[in-house]
């Protein structure tokens, strides 16, 4: 049970998310200062990268300052140019599109499945054209996309796949770790993620063709990493790039969290399962849908969301919880309907499932120190809502 996992009991308001210490974060940060090495690519960076390589089973992991930077590195590695096209779900964070738009590419927005809210693999083939240079997918809420089908289509067209695995660290598809399927994958260690360093990310490299160039791009376009390994007698500017390395103090914080990954995941599993089991009857009676996890997927327990009957009921729930000091939020707005998305031809009706889901999804409080007391308080507050006689209406 959660209270046996040393999760602290909370008081007062219950935020949607709360950052918290998990282990030796402050000890390790102090150690970086004592070592006299707080810049990027230091000892704790190496420890984090080795952990990720082992946990995910990838050839190379490179820490970055954010998942956004990892995505931008992926666009550079794939040599994305003006006029290229990249397929990605419209139900997505803006960084997924920006990374490629910055290189002059056109985003081609895909719709999502109704069950997992992941890219609809059955529409993928119809979106591939002569200019398609990459497929970016998102393992939404840490539940895997249908990787067998997606990878098969990508291989048939010789198009690289990038996994945006920001939600999916430690998740699996048919027993294989998320982040290990695509040529490249990206991770996020933002404050809202299971494992966090406040801000931070990583680029995971599965295709050996990108290994050396990734180090160069990450080091401002220089071969500095090869110099420090003694492979060249001096380093110089050899390619395009930028400064994507996080400070080793950030890596120290991150490594302390990674050391606690097993306990963190156990806690989050309990929270997710408690929400799911306790809200099941209420949801069924209220026309509310809870998350779907296919049997072939081992989820990462990144979030718990509900799909309300409509936008009105979604907002009523958020307002109701807010009055009781409980934070609940919606999530992605359809990229194809945004101001930028419209510039690339996006219009209403292009991704109907995305447009429907975006209006109805609400995310419940979910963080590593959510107490049993607070968890039950959230559930009790939700159950106070009763639907009225008119469809979509709610009465307290």
Order of alpha helices (4+ residues) and beta strands (2+ residues): alpha-alpha-beta-alpha-beta-alpha-beta-alpha-beta-alpha-beta-beta-beta-beta-beta-alpha-alpha-alpha-alpha-beta-beta-beta-alpha-alpha-alpha-beta-alpha-beta-beta
